[in-house]
Amino acid sequence: MSDLPLLVTGFGVGVLFSAPVGPVNILCVQRAFRSGFFSGLAAGLGAVAADGFFAAVAAFGVTAVSGFVEGHSRWLQIVGGLMLIGFGLRTARAHPHLADGGGETTGLLRTAMATFGMTVTNPATVLGFLALFGSLGEWAPRAGDWLGAGMFVVGVVAGGVSWWFVVSLAVAALRDRMTDTALARVNLAAGALLVAFGLAVLGAPWIGGVDLL
């Protein structure tokens, strides 16, 4: 299989793993509403970095890493759930003002690191990549095809970046229609959803649920 189809396949996988509505989507939308396009994009890029790492784990067959994640999945879920609850409470308690948020850029790295942490502590992400990678068949890079594996990972990252670029741009375009009251409601709703996701993640190991991050 040539490298170009692997790039396209990776692009589709990147979009597939970014599109479902979840904690990172919520945080990205909230950041874009508050501080504009770049803040929303930074939130998405943190998740893309984690997705790219997990895609590399799957594509290059780093079984030791995947085994560690699977063996410590409960602790990773606890850490991830607590992080979600903390982010949710902080978001819900915030009282932002649109006039104060437009020029906010100093928190971009912190925002990206937050969403990276939320994603990288989720064992379902790496296991999901491994499961999907195993089901791709001839669309996956062959064993020993390092260039093909690299193209696949680049495609995953490109697909994720493209998704977050579009989402952040769309949300930021609607920001001019927002008032402080409406933004406070967005924060409250986003915070409540993040806390709900965090509680679900913490409870999943004991109720036999599915990882939700």
KEFIDREN-977105 format. One record per residue: x, y, z negated of N, C-alpha, C, O in turn. Coordinates in steps of 0.05 Angstrom, whole numbers, plus 5000, padded with zeros to 4 digits. Layout:
N
nxx,nyy,nzz,caxx,cayy,cazz,cxx,cyy,czz,oxx,oyy,ozz
X,Y,Z,X,Y,Z,X,Y,Z,X,Y,Z
...
END
This chain:
213
nxx,nyy,nzz,caxx,cayy,cazz,cxx,cyy,czz,oxx,oyy,ozz
5017,4976,5000,5000,5000,5000,5018,5025,5000,5037,5027,4984
5012,5044,5017,5028,5068,5019,5023,5086,4994,5004,5082,4979
5040,5106,4991,5039,5123,4967,5016,5143,4968,5005,5149,4947
5007,5152,4991,4986,5172,4993,4960,5162,4981,4947,5176,4966
4951,5138,4989,4926,5127,4976,4928,5125,4946,4908,5128,4932
4952,5119,4936,4956,5117,4907,4952,5145,4894,4941,5147,4872
4961,5166,4908,4958,5193,4898,4928,5200,4897,4918,5211,4878
4913,5192,4918,4884,5198,4919,4870,5182,4898,4851,5192,4885
4877,5157,4895,4865,5140,4874,4869,5152,4846,4851,5153,4830
4894,5161,4841,4900,5173,4815,4884,5199,4811,4875,5204,4789
4881,5214,4832,4865,5239,4830,4836,5232,4821,4825,5245,4804
4824,5212,4833,4797,5204,4826,4796,5194,4797,4777,5200,4783
4816,5179,4788,4817,5170,4760,4819,5194,4741,4807,5194,4720
4836,5214,4749,4839,5237,4732,4812,5252,4728,4806,5261,4706
4797,5255,4749,4771,5268,4747,4752,5251,4731,4737,5261,4715
4753,5224,4735,4735,5206,4721,4739,5207,4691,4719,5206,4676
4764,5210,4682,4769,5210,4654,4765,5238,4642,4763,5240,4617
4764,5259,4658,4760,5286,4648,4731,5294,4647,4723,5310,4630
4714,5283,4665,4687,5293,4669,4667,5287,4647,4651,5304,4641
4668,5263,4634,4648,5258,4614,4647,5279,4592,4668,5287,4582
4623,5286,4584,4620,5307,4563,4628,5295,4536,4619,5274,4528
4647,5308,4524,4658,5299,4499,4670,5322,4483,4666,5345,4491
4685,5316,4462,4696,5338,4445,4714,5357,4460,4712,5381,4456
4731,5347,4479,4749,5365,4493,4733,5383,4512,4739,5407,4514
4713,5372,4525,4696,5389,4543,4683,5411,4526,4682,5434,4535
4673,5404,4503,4659,5424,4486,4679,5446,4478,4672,5470,4480
4703,5438,4470,4723,5458,4461,4731,5475,4484,4735,5499,4481
4735,5463,4508,4742,5479,4532,4722,5500,4539,4729,5523,4544
4696,5492,4538,4675,5511,4544,4674,5533,4524,4671,5557,4531
4677,5526,4498,4676,5546,4477,4699,5566,4480,4695,5590,4476
4723,5556,4486,4746,5573,4489,4743,5591,4513,4750,5615,4512
4732,5581,4535,4729,5597,4559,4708,5619,4554,4711,5642,4564
4687,5613,4540,4667,5633,4533,4679,5655,4516,4673,5679,4519
4695,5647,4497,4706,5667,4478,4728,5684,4490,4728,5708,4488
4747,5670,4502,4772,5684,4510,4778,5684,4539,4799,5694,4548
4760,5673,4555,4764,5675,4584,4776,5650,4596,4780,5629,4583
4782,5652,4622,4791,5630,4639,4816,5616,4628,4816,5591,4625
4837,5630,4621,4862,5618,4614,4860,5603,4588,4873,5582,4585
4844,5612,4569,4841,5598,4544,4826,5572,4548,4833,5551,4536
4805,5572,4565,4791,5548,4571,4809,5528,4586,4808,5504,4580
4825,5538,4605,4843,5521,4620,4864,5509,4602,4871,5485,4605
4874,5524,4583,4894,5514,4564,4883,5490,4548,4897,5471,4543
4858,5492,4540,4845,5470,4525,4844,5445,4542,4850,5423,4533
4837,5449,4568,4836,5426,4586,4864,5414,4591,4867,5390,4593
4884,5431,4594,4911,5422,4601,4923,5405,4578,4939,5387,4583
4916,5411,4553,4925,5394,4531,4915,5366,4534,4930,5347,4530
4890,5363,4542,4879,5336,4546,4891,5323,4571,4896,5299,4571
4897,5338,4592,4909,5327,4616,4937,5316,4609,4945,5295,4619
4952,5330,4592,4979,5320,4584,4977,5293,4571,4993,5275,4577
4957,5290,4553,4953,5264,4541,4944,5243,4561,4954,5220,4560
4926,5250,4579,4916,5231,4599,4939,5223,4617,4941,5199,4625
4957,5242,4624,4980,5235,4641,4999,5216,4627,5009,5198,4640
5003,5220,4601,5019,5201,4586,5007,5173,4586,5021,5153,4591
4981,5171,4581,4968,5145,4580,4967,5132,4608,4969,5108,4610
4964,5149,4629,4965,5138,4656,4992,5126,4662,4995,5105,4675
5014,5139,4652,5041,5129,4656,5044,5103,4640,5057,5084,4650
5032,5101,4616,5034,5076,4601,5022,5054,4617,5033,5032,4618
4998,5059,4629,4985,5038,4645,5000,5032,4670,5004,5009,4677
5009,5053,4685,5021,5049,4711,5048,5036,4709,5055,5019,4726
5064,5043,4689,5091,5033,4687,5092,5008,4668,5114,4997,4664
5069,5000,4657,5068,4976,4642,5084,4977,4616,5098,4958,4610
5081,4999,4601,5096,5001,4575,5079,4986,4554,5065,4998,4539
5082,4960,4554,5064,4943,4537,5070,4948,4507,5051,4945,4491
5094,4956,4500,5100,4960,4472,5084,4983,4461,5074,4982,4438
5081,5005,4477,5066,5028,4468,5036,5021,4466,5023,5028,4447
5026,5007,4487,4997,5000,4486,4991,4981,4463,4970,4983,4451
5010,4963,4457,5006,4945,4434,5006,4960,4408,4990,4953,4390
5023,4980,4405,5024,4996,4381,4997,5010,4377,4986,5011,4355
4987,5022,4399,4962,5037,4397,4939,5018,4389,4923,5025,4372
4938,4995,4402,4917,4976,4396,4919,4966,4367,4899,4963,4354
4943,4961,4358,4947,4951,4331,4942,4972,4309,4936,4964,4286
4943,4998,4316,4938,5019,4296,4913,5035,4303,4911,5059,4296
4895,5023,4318,4872,5038,4328,4855,5050,4306,4844,5072,4309
4852,5035,4283,4835,5046,4262,4846,5071,4249,4832,5090,4244
4873,5071,4244,4885,5095,4233,4884,5118,4253,4880,5141,4245
4888,5112,4278,4887,5134,4298,4858,5145,4300,4855,5169,4304
4838,5128,4297,4811,5137,4296,4806,5155,4272,4792,5176,4275
4816,5148,4249,4813,5164,4225,4825,5192,4229,4813,5212,4223
4850,5192,4239,4863,5218,4244,4848,5234,4264,4843,5258,4260
4840,5222,4286,4825,5236,4307,4798,5246,4297,4791,5269,4303
4784,5230,4281,4758,5239,4270,4761,5262,4252,4745,5281,4253
4781,5262,4234,4786,5284,4216,4793,5309,4230,4785,5331,4223
4809,5307,4252,4816,5330,4268,4792,5342,4281,4789,5367,4281
4774,5326,4291,4750,5336,4303,4732,5351,4283,4722,5372,4289
4729,5339,4260,4713,5352,4239,4725,5379,4231,4711,5399,4228
4751,5379,4228,4765,5405,4221,4761,5426,4242,4755,5449,4236
4765,5418,4268,4761,5437,4290,4732,5447,4291,4726,5470,4296
4713,5428,4286,4685,5435,4287,4677,5455,4265,4663,5474,4271
4686,5450,4241,4679,5469,4219,4692,5496,4224,4679,5517,4219
4716,5496,4234,4729,5522,4239,4714,5537,4261,4711,5562,4260
4706,5523,4282,4691,5535,4304,4665,5546,4295,4657,5568,4302
4650,5530,4279,4623,5538,4271,4624,5562,4252,4605,5578,4252
4645,5565,4237,4647,5587,4217,4658,5612,4229,4658,5633,4217
4668,5611,4254,4680,5634,4267,4658,5654,4274,4636,5647,4281
4666,5680,4273,4648,5701,4281,4662,5718,4303,4671,5740,4297
4663,5708,4327,4678,5721,4348,4664,5745,4359,4640,5748,4357
4680,5763,4371,4669,5786,4385,4682,5787,4412,4706,5785,4415
4665,5789,4432,4675,5789,4460,4696,5810,4464,4715,5806,4480
4693,5833,4451,4712,5855,4455,4739,5848,4445,4759,5859,4454
4740,5829,4425,4766,5821,4414,4779,5798,4428,4803,5794,4426
4763,5784,4444,4774,5759,4456,4785,5761,4483,4801,5744,4491
4779,5782,4498,4787,5783,4526,4817,5782,4530,4825,5770,4550
4832,5794,4513,4861,5795,4517,4876,5774,4501,4901,5776,4499
4862,5755,4489,4875,5736,4472,4891,5716,4488,4879,5700,4503
4917,5716,4486,4934,5696,4500,4953,5682,4482,4965,5662,4489
4957,5693,4458,4978,5682,4440,4971,5655,4431,4988,5640,4422
4945,5647,4431,4937,5621,4421,4935,5600,4443,4925,5578,4437
4945,5605,4467,4942,5585,4489,4957,5560,4482,4946,5538,4486
4982,5562,4473,4997,5538,4467,4985,5522,4444,4983,5498,4445
4975,5537,4424,4963,5523,4401,4937,5509,4410,4931,5487,4401
4922,5522,4428,4898,5510,4439,4904,5484,4454,4891,5464,4450
4925,5485,4471,4932,5461,4486,4942,5439,4468,4936,5416,4472
4957,5446,4447,4967,5426,4428,4944,5413,4413,4945,5390,4406
4923,5429,4407,4900,5419,4392,4886,5397,4409,4880,5376,4399
4880,5404,4434,4866,5384,4451,4884,5360,4458,4874,5338,4461
4910,5365,4459,4929,5342,4463,4927,5323,4439,4925,5299,4443
4927,5335,4415,4925,5318,4391,4898,5303,4390,4898,5280,4382
4877,5317,4398,4850,5304,4397,4850,5280,4417,4837,5260,4411
4863,5283,4439,4863,5262,4460,4882,5239,4454,4876,5216,4457
4907,5247,4445,4927,5227,4442,4922,5209,4418,4933,5187,4416
4906,5218,4399,4899,5201,4375,4876,5182,4381,4866,5169,4363
4866,5182,4406,4843,5165,4412,4852,5140,4426,4861,5140,4449
4851,5117,4412,4860,5092,4424,4843,5084,4448,4852,5069,4465
4818,5093,4450,4801,5086,4472,4812,5096,4498,4807,5085,4519
4827,5118,4497,4837,5130,4522,4858,5112,4535,4855,5106,4559
4878,5104,4519,4898,5087,4531,4887,5060,4538,4894,5048,4559
4869,5048,4522,4858,5023,4528,4839,5025,4552,4838,5006,4568
4826,5048,4555,4809,5053,4579,4826,5054,4604,4818,5043,4624
4849,5068,4602,4867,5069,4626,4877,5041,4633,4878,5034,4656
4885,5026,4612,4895,4999,4618,4873,4981,4630,4879,4966,4649
4848,4983,4620,4827,4967,4631,4821,4976,4660,4817,4959,4678
4819,5002,4665,4813,5011,4692,4836,5004,4711,4831,4996,4733
4861,5007,4701,4883,5001,4718,4883,4972,4727,4890,4965,4749
4876,4955,4708,4874,4926,4714,4853,4919,4733,4854,4898,4747
4832,4936,4735,4810,4930,4753,4813,4943,4781,4797,4938,4799
4835,4958,4785,4838,4972,4811,4847,4953,4833,4843,4958,4857
4859,4930,4826,4867,4911,4846,4888,4922,4865,4909,4932,4856
4882,4921,4891,4902,4930,4911,4905,4960,4911,4923,4971,4923
4887,4974,4897,4889,5004,4895,4908,5013,4874,4914,5037,4871
4919,4994,4859,4939,5001,4838,4967,4996,4849,4970,4979,4866
4987,5011,4839,5014,5006,4848,5023,4978,4840,5016,4968,4819
5039,4966,4857,5048,4939,4852,5071,4939,4832,5084,4959,4827
5075,4916,4820,5097,4913,4800,5124,4920,4813,5130,4910,4834
5139,4937,4800,5165,4946,4810,5164,4969,4830,5184,4979,4838
5139,4978,4837,5137,5001,4855,5137,5026,4838,5116,5037,4833
5160,5035,4831,5163,5058,4813,5153,5084,4827,5141,5101,4814
5159,5087,4852,5149,5110,4867,5119,5111,4868,5106,5132,4864
5107,5088,4874,5078,5087,4875,5065,5092,4848,5045,5106,4846
5078,5082,4826,5067,5087,4799,5069,5117,4793,5051,5129,4781
5092,5130,4801,5095,5158,4797,5074,5174,4812,5063,5194,4802
5068,5166,4837,5048,5180,4853,5020,5177,4840,5004,5196,4840
5015,5154,4829,4989,5149,4815,4986,5168,4791,4965,5180,4788
5007,5170,4775,5007,5188,4752,5003,5217,4760,4988,5232,4748
5018,5225,4781,5015,5253,4791,4986,5258,4800,4975,5279,4795
4974,5238,4812,4946,5241,4821,4927,5244,4797,4909,5260,4798
4932,5228,4776,4916,5231,4752,4917,5259,4740,4897,5271,4733
4942,5269,4738,4945,5296,4727,4932,5317,4745,4919,5335,4735
4936,5314,4771,4924,5333,4790,4893,5333,4789,4881,5354,4790
4882,5309,4786,4853,5307,4783,4843,5320,4758,4822,5334,4759
4857,5316,4736,4849,5328,4711,4851,5358,4711,4833,5372,4702
4873,5368,4722,4878,5397,4724,4856,5410,4741,4845,5431,4734
4849,5397,4763,4829,5408,4781,4802,5409,4767,4787,5429,4770
4795,5389,4752,4770,5389,4738,4768,5412,4718,4749,5427,4717
4789,5415,4702,4789,5436,4681,4791,5463,4693,4780,5482,4682
4804,5466,4716,4805,5492,4730,4777,5500,4738,4769,5523,4733
4762,5482,4750,4735,5488,4759,4716,5495,4736,4701,5514,4737
4718,5478,4715,4701,5483,4691,4707,5509,4678,4688,5525,4672
4732,5515,4674,4740,5540,4661,4732,5564,4677,4723,5585,4667
4735,5562,4704,4728,5584,4721,4698,5589,4721,4690,5612,4721
4683,5568,4721,4653,5571,4722,4643,5583,4696,4626,5601,4696
4654,5574,4673,4645,5584,4647,4654,5613,4644,4638,5630,4635
4679,5619,4651,4689,5647,4649,4673,5666,4666,4670,5689,4659
4663,5657,4689,4647,5674,4707,4621,5682,4694,4610,5704,4701
4611,5666,4676,4585,5672,4662,4590,5689,4637,4571,5697,4624
4615,5693,4630,4622,5705,4604,4612,5734,4603,4605,5744,4582
4611,5748,4625,4602,5776,4625,4573,5779,4617,4565,5801,4609
4558,5758,4619,4530,5759,4612,4526,5752,4583,4503,5752,4573
4547,5746,4569,4545,5738,4541,4545,5762,4522,4558,5782,4528
4531,5759,4500,4531,5779,4478,4545,5765,4454,4548,5741,4454
4551,5782,4434,4563,5770,4410,4545,5750,4396,4553,5730,4386
4519,5756,4397,4499,5738,4384,4498,5711,4399,4498,5690,4387
4498,5713,4426,4497,5688,4442,4523,5672,4438,4522,5648,4436
4546,5686,4436,4571,5672,4432,4572,5659,4405,4583,5637,4402
4561,5672,4385,4560,5660,4358,4544,5634,4359,4551,5615,4345
4522,5634,4374,4506,5610,4377,4522,5588,4391,4520,5564,4385
4537,5596,4412,4554,5576,4426,4574,5564,4406,4578,5540,4406
4586,5581,4390,4606,5571,4370,4592,5552,4351,4603,5531,4344
4569,5559,4341,4555,5542,4322,4547,5515,4334,4551,5494,4321
4537,5516,4358,4530,5491,4372,4554,5474,4378,4554,5450,4374
4576,5487,4387,4600,5473,4393,4612,5460,4368,4620,5437,4368
4612,5476,4346,4623,5465,4321,4607,5442,4311,4618,5422,4301
4580,5443,4313,4563,5421,4303,4568,5396,4320,4569,5374,4309
4571,5399,4346,4576,5376,4363,4603,5364,4357,4606,5339,4357
4623,5381,4352,4650,5370,4346,4649,5354,4319,4661,5333,4317
4635,5365,4299,4633,5351,4274,4618,5324,4278,4625,5304,4266
4597,5325,4294,4581,5300,4299,4599,5279,4313,4598,5256,4305
4615,5288,4332,4633,5269,4345,4653,5258,4325,4659,5234,4325
4664,5275,4308,4683,5267,4288,4672,5246,4269,4685,5226,4262
4647,5251,4259,4634,5232,4241,4629,5205,4255,4632,5184,4243
4622,5207,4281,4617,5182,4296,4642,5166,4299,4642,5142,4297
4664,5180,4305,4690,5167,4308,4699,5154,4281,4709,5131,4281
4695,5168,4259,4703,5157,4233,4686,5133,4226,4695,5114,4214
4660,5133,4234,4642,5111,4227,4644,5088,4246,4635,5066,4238
4655,5091,4270,4655,5070,4290,4668,5044,4280,4657,5023,4286
4691,5045,4266,4704,5019,4258,4686,5003,4239,4689,4979,4238
4669,5017,4224,4653,5002,4204,4625,4994,4214,4613,4976,4203
4616,5008,4235,4589,5002,4245,4591,4986,4271,4570,4979,4283
4616,4981,4280,4619,4965,4304,4613,4980,4329,4607,4969,4350
4614,5008,4328,4608,5024,4351,4631,5026,4370,4652,5013,4366
4627,5041,4391,4647,5045,4412,4662,5071,4407,4650,5090,4398
4688,5071,4412,4703,5096,4409,4692,5118,4427,4686,5113,4450
4688,5141,4415,4674,5162,4429,4691,5185,4439,4681,5202,4454
4716,5187,4431,4732,5209,4439,4738,5209,4469,4752,5226,4479
END
